[in-house]
Amino acid sequence: MLPFLLFLLFLTPHYFTHSLNQEGLFLDRVKQSLSDPRQSLSSWNDRDDTPCNWTGISCNNSTRRVDSVVLSNMGLEGPFPTLLCRLPSLSSLALDNNYINGSLPVNISTCQNLKFLNLSLNDLVGPIPATLSQIPNLRTLDLSINNFSGEIPASFGEFRQLETLNLGNNLLIRRVDTHFIGKHFHSESASTRI
C-alpha cells in the first residue's frame, strides 16, 4: 500500500507543491475584503509563488518583497484594507479614484515604511486620524476629494519628512495654526488646500 501512495504523491499536480508567500496571502485577503466589479484584480492568483507579477503590485528586484501597491482607478469598493500595512517593505500606496469607504482607521500608522500615500477621490468619512503623523518617512499625503470632517489634526505639525499635503475638497473646518508654519510646509514644496 505504501508504494502505491508514494506513486500517487509523485503524480499529484504541480500546483500542490507551490504556495503563495506571506505577502501574497495578505494581498489575497485584501482582495477578498474588497468588491471588484470590474475584475481588476483577476490576475491575483493564489497559486502563484509570489504576488510580484500581479496587477498593481511591484516588488524590490533584490529582496522580492512588495514595495508598491498601485490600485488607482479600478472601481474597488470597501473599507480601507489595513492588511496592506502588514507588508513590511511597502513604501508607496495608491488607492485613488475608487470607492474606498468608511473611516480611515487609526492603525494606518502601522504602515511604517510608507513614503507615498494617495487615497484621493474616494468615499472616506469622519476625522482624519492624527496617527498619520507617526509614519516617519511619509513624504506625500493626498486625502483630497473625500468626505473627511473635523479639524486637521494638530499632530500634522509633527511630520518629519512630509513635502506634499493635499486635503482639498473635504468637509474640514478651516483653521490655520502656527504648527503648520515651519520647515515642513513651505508654499513652494507643499500644497495644503482645504
C-alpha positions in Angstrom: 0.0 0.0 0.0 2.8 2.4 0.8 4.4 2.1 -2.7 1.0 3.0 -4.2 0.6 6.1 -2.0 4.1 7.2 -2.9 3.3 6.7 -6.6 0.2 8.9 -6.2 2.2 11.5 -4.4 4.5 11.8 -7.4 1.6 12.1 -9.8 -0.1 15.0 -8.0 -0.3 18.2 -10.0 2.5 20.7 -9.5 0.2 23.4 -8.0 0.1 21.4 -4.8 3.8 21.9 -4.4 3.6 25.7 -4.8 2.5 28.0 -2.1 1.9 31.7 -2.1 4.3 33.6 0.2 3.1 35.5 3.3 2.8 38.9 1.4 0.8 37.2 -1.3 -1.5 35.8 1.4 -2.0 39.2 2.9 -2.8 40.6 -0.5 -5.2 37.8 -1.3 -7.1 38.7 1.9 -7.2 42.3 0.8 -8.7 41.1 -2.5 -11.3 39.1 -0.6 -12.2 42.2 1.5 -12.9 44.5 -1.5 -15.7 44.4 -4.0 -14.1 44.2 -7.5 -17.0 44.6 -10.1 -14.6 45.2 -13.0 -12.4 42.2 -12.1 -9.4 44.4 -12.0 -7.7 42.0 -9.6 -8.3 38.9 -11.7 -4.5 38.4 -12.2 -4.2 37.9 -8.4 -3.8 34.1 -8.4 -3.3 32.3 -5.1 -1.5 29.6 -7.0 1.5 31.9 -7.7 4.6 31.7 -5.5 4.7 35.5 -5.1 2.5 38.5 -5.9 5.2 40.3 -7.8 3.6 39.9 -11.2 0.1 40.8 -10.1 -1.7 43.8 -11.4 -0.8 46.9 -9.4 1.9 45.2 -7.4 5.6 46.0 -7.6 8.4 44.2 -5.8 12.0 45.1 -5.0 14.2 43.3 -7.5 16.7 42.1 -5.0 14.5 41.2 -2.0 11.4 40.3 -4.0 9.3 42.0 -1.3 6.3 44.1 -2.2 7.3 47.8 -2.1 4.4 49.4 -4.1 0.7 48.8 -4.4 -1.0 51.0 -7.1 -4.6 50.2 -7.5 -5.8 53.5 -8.9 -9.0 53.8 -11.0 -10.1 50.2 -10.6 -13.6 50.7 -9.2 -12.7 48.9 -5.9 -15.1 49.2 -3.1 -14.9 48.6 0.6 -13.2 49.8 3.8 -9.5 50.8 3.8 -7.7 47.4 3.8 -5.4 47.7 6.8 -3.8 44.3 5.9 -1.7 46.3 3.4 0.1 47.7 6.5 1.4 44.2 7.1 3.6 44.4 4.0 6.9 45.4 5.8 8.6 47.0 2.7 5.6 48.9 1.4 6.7 52.4 0.6 4.1 53.5 -2.0 0.3 53.0 -1.7 -2.2 54.5 -4.2 -5.9 53.6 -3.9 -7.1 56.8 -5.5 -10.2 57.1 -7.6 -12.0 54.1 -6.2 -14.9 53.7 -3.7 -12.9 53.1 -0.5 -15.4 54.0 2.2 -15.9 54.3 5.9 -13.5 56.0 8.2 -9.7 55.8 7.8 -8.6 53.5 10.7 -6.3 54.9 13.5 -3.9 52.0 13.0 -3.0 53.2 9.5 0.1 54.4 11.3 1.3 50.7 11.3 2.2 51.4 7.6 5.6 52.5 9.0 7.6 52.4 5.7 5.2 54.5 3.6 6.7 57.4 1.7 3.8 58.0 -0.6 0.1 57.6 0.3 -2.7 58.6 -2.1 -6.3 58.0 -1.1 -7.9 60.9 -3.0 -11.2 60.6 -4.9 -12.8 58.0 -2.6 -15.7 58.0 -0.1 -13.8 58.2 3.2 -15.6 59.9 6.0 -15.0 61.1 9.6 -12.0 62.7 11.1 -8.5 62.3 9.7 -6.5 60.1 12.0 -3.9 62.1 14.0 -1.8 58.9 13.9 -0.8 59.6 10.3 2.0 61.8 11.5 3.5 58.7 13.2 4.5 57.4 9.7 8.1 58.6 10.0 9.2 58.8 6.3 5.9 59.9 4.7 6.7 62.5 2.0 3.4 62.7 0.1 -0.1 62.5 1.6 -3.1 63.1 -0.6 -6.5 62.7 1.0 -8.3 65.2 -1.3 -11.8 64.8 -2.6 -13.3 62.7 0.1 -15.7 63.5 2.9 -13.3 63.9 5.8 -14.7 66.2 8.5 -13.5 67.9 11.6 -10.2 69.7 12.1 -6.8 69.0 10.6 -5.1 67.1 13.4 -2.6 69.3 15.4 -0.2 66.3 15.1 0.3 67.1 11.4 2.8 69.6 12.5 5.0 66.7 13.7 5.5 65.1 10.2 9.3 64.6 9.8 9.6 64.3 6.0 6.3 65.5 4.6 6.8 67.6 1.4 3.3 67.4 -0.2 0.0 67.5 1.6 -3.4 67.8 -0.2 -6.5 67.8 1.9 -8.6 69.8 -0.6 -12.3 69.2 -1.2 -13.3 67.7 2.1 -15.6 68.9 4.9 -12.7 70.1 7.1 -13.0 73.1 9.4 -10.7 75.8 8.1 -8.3 76.7 10.8 -4.8 77.9 10.4 -2.5 77.3 13.3 1.2 78.1 13.8 2.0 74.3 13.9 1.6 74.3 10.1 4.1 77.1 9.6 7.6 75.8 9.6 10.3 73.9 7.8 7.9 71.1 6.6 5.3 73.2 5.0 6.7 75.8 2.5 4.4 77.2 -0.2 6.7 76.0 -2.9 7.0 72.5 -1.6 3.7 71.7 0.0 0.2 72.1 -1.4 -2.1 72.3 1.6 -5.6 73.0 0.4 -8.9 72.9 2.3 
